[in-house]
Structures are given as C-alpha cells and as structure tokens.
C-alpha cells in the first residue's frame, strides 16, 4: 500500500489530507467543546441586564466598542484580564465587535460606576474630554421593555438550558415574580443616580432604558463570575 502511495503523488496527497483532517478533528474538537462550556461560577443575565443588553444592541454600541480582550500585554494592562471563551456561553448573539472607535467594554463593570455611566451617557465630554461619542439623552426618556426581556430570558432557559432558577443563582420565576425582581434590581441602580425624573418614574413602576443599560454595563466584568465555594474539606 505504501509503495503504491509513493508512486502516485495524487493519492499520497489525498491520503495525507484525510489522515491530517481526522487527526485534527480528534485533537481539536474535544478541546473546543470544553473551552466553549460556561466557566465555573458564570451567572446568567438578570431580566434587567437582559433588557439593557437589548438596548445596547438596538443602539448599535457594538459598532464602536468591542467586547473581546485579547491575550496581549498591552490589552490586559489597558482593559483588564483577557477574555475566556467560556465567559460568552450565555451570550446570544456574541457582541465581540470588530472595531474599537471606543474602548473595549468586556471589563467595564470592574472600573466604572453607575454615577459615571449616567454622566457619560448624558454628556460624554463631561467625564471624557474630547470624546466623539454622541449623547444618549433619549435613553433617559424611554421605558425599558420588560416583556421582551422576560421572553428572551425564558427562551434562554427553556431552549438553551441556561441555568435560571437554580438555588442561590439568578432567579426568573413567572412573569409576576420576574417583574418584582426587575423593579428591585432597578432600584439598586436608581439609588446611585441623580436624575429626578428617573427616580420619579421608578416610583410609578417604570424603568427607563438608561437604568437597564447601566445594569448591563455593570455586569460586564469579572463580577459576573461567582468565586467557587470552598469544599468542606478545604474549610
């Protein structure tokens, strides 16, 4: 057989390609599936964060901001720990982005506060002199879409087995419970904001898009990953 292959370059090349492809599949696929699994402690997005993520997508924020820190020293020093594939396991769609007109946002929740985001979205140059980012004042006027956010989270749970409603984890429940959690989380954001109209709207049971967007931005970072619990043996 080997003599035949040595005398026939075409079949030798074909056999090599087949052998190389099989070896590649055997070696690469298991590692790919392993790395694509959720990293330990990864939390799903809450309903408020999901609503904010929808605002982020609708406003096209991914056109100017990436969410993928590459394992290069310069990037790690500027943006934080490099991104791991398992951190995106619950992201549908991925928002890696392909341009950096603005900074990468994958760890922005580790370095910015709610108050900073409020000022930045209202008047970018007030906190970043020379910024070319437009103001997003309309987000302070429009209500966040709770129903669509709940539907998306529910779909993630039922179709993609995202671990909602697990003991000690992110709770979803029925629509009534989800709305209560939605408002409670929003209050935690609004308490750190200055805009009186935002506060008044919340008292009426309405959450503005800026609140949801800030909740989402605050979730981007290593704070979204719970530290593994110590075992009884290690305590």
N, C-alpha and C positions, 0 to 999 in steps of 0.2 A: 504493500500500500504506500509506504513512504517513498519507495523508488518511483512509483507512478506519479506521486505528487512532485517529486524533484524534477521529473522530466516534463511536467505540464504546469508552467507558471500560473496559468489562469486558475486551475483547480487548486493549486497550492495557495494562491491568494484568497480564493473563496473559502478554503478550509481554515485559513488563518483568521479571516474576518469572523467566521462563525464561532470559532473557539474563543476569540477575543471578546465577542459580544456576550457569549454565555458566561464567561468569567467575570465580565463587567457587571452583568445583571446579578450574579450570585454575590459579588462583593459589595456593590453599591446600594442595591435596593434595601437590604436589611438595615443598613446604616441610615438611609434616607427616611424610612418609615419611623425608625427610632428617634431621629432628631426632630421629626415633624410632630411628635406627640407633645401634649402640653407639658411644660416643665413643672416640676413639683411645686405645689402651692399656688399655681396660676388661678386667679379668680375671674369668673365671667363678668361682663359689664352689667352694672345695675340698670334699671329701667331709665333712670335719669341720665346716666352715662351713655346709654344707647341712643336716647333722644338727642344728646349732644353730639354724638358721632354722626347722626343723620344730618344735623346742622352743618357739621364740618364737611361732610360730603356734598351737601346741597350748595354750600358756598364756594366749593372748589378749592378748599385750603390745600389740598394735596398737589395743586398745580404749582405752588411756590414753596411748599415745605415737604421734605421727605420724613419718613419715619423708619429709618434704617441706618444705624450707626455701624460703619464697617470696622473691622478689627485692625485699625491703623492707629499708631500712637497719637498723631495729630488730631484724629477724630475723637478718640477716647478722652484726650485732655480737654477738648472743647465741649463735647456733648455728654460725656459720661460713659459708663460701661457699654461695650459693644453689644449689639443686638444678637439674640439667640433665636433660632427658628422656632423653637417650642413656645416662645412668647406670643406668637401670632396664631396659635392653634384655634382661638375662638374668633379670629378676625375674618369676617366675610362681608365685603371683599377686603383683601390686603390694601393697606394705604401706604405702601413703601414710598411711592412717589419717584420721580425721575429727575427732578430739578431742585436746586437749592437757591432760589432767589432770596428766601429767608432761611433761618437756621433749621436744623433738624429738630423735630419735636418728640422723638421717641422717649426722652427722659425729661421732658419739660416739667412734668409734675413734681420732679425732685428738686427743682431750682426756682420755680415761680409760685407765687401765692395767688389766692383768689382776688385780693385787692389789686395786685399788679395786673392781672388779666383784665379786670374791669376797666382800669385806666387805659390799658393798651388797646382794647377793642373800641373804646370810646374815642380816644385820641392817641394814636400810636406814637406820635412825636413827643408826647408828654413824658414818656418813660424811655423812649429810644430816639434820641435826637438824630434827625436826618433820615428817619425811616421813610421808605416809599410805600409802606403798606397803607391801604385806604382805611378809613374809619368804618366801623360796622355798627352804626347807631341804630339801624333798623332792627338789630337783634334785641335791643332793649324795649322794643315796642310789640313784637310779635310773640304769641304764646307758643310754647313748645308743644309738639304733637305727641301727647301721651299714648293715644290709641295705637298709632303706628309703631311706636317704640315697644309697647307691650306685645303687639302682634309679632314683631321681629324677634324679641327675646323668647316668646313662646315657641316660635318656629325653631329657633336655635335649640331649645330644649327637646322638643318632640322629634324633630327631623335629624338633628346632628348630635343629639345626646350631650349637649353642653350641660355640665353638672349644676343646674339650678336646684334650689330647694333641698340641698344636702345639709345635714346637721352642721351648724357652725359656718356655713357658706352663704353665698348670695341667695336671698330668698326672692321668689317670684309669686307663687300662690295664684289665687284667682284675681280677677280684674280689680275687685274691691280692695283686697289686701295690697296689690301692687300699687294702686293709686295712693294708698296711705303711706307706703314706704317711699314712693316717689316724692310726696309732699314733705315728708320728714327729712329726706336727704336734701331736698331743695332748701329747706330752712337752714340746714347746716352751712350751705353756700351763701345764702342771702344774709345771714347774720354777720358775714365778713365783708359785705358790700355796702356802698354808701348811697346809691341811687334810691331816693324815697319812693319813686313810682314802682320800682322792683319790689320793695318791701310791702307796699300797699296791695299790689297785685297778688302776692303770696297770701296775704290775709284773706283775700277773696277766693283762694283756692286755685289761682292761676300762676303758672310758672313760665317766665319769659325764656326765649331761646338762649339769651346770653347766659342764664343760670345753668341750663343744660350743657351748653358748650364749655363753660368753665369746669363743670363737673367732669366732663370727658377729658379735658386737658389736664386736670389734676390727677386723673387716673393713669396718665401716660408716664410710666416710670417704674422703678423697682418696688414702689409701694404697692403695686398691683399684685405682687408675688408674696404670699404669706411665707414666713420663715417656717421650716419644717419643725414640727413639735418633737421635743426630746422624748425618747423612749423611757419607760420606767427603769430600765437597766442603766441608762445613762444619767438619770437624775441623782 
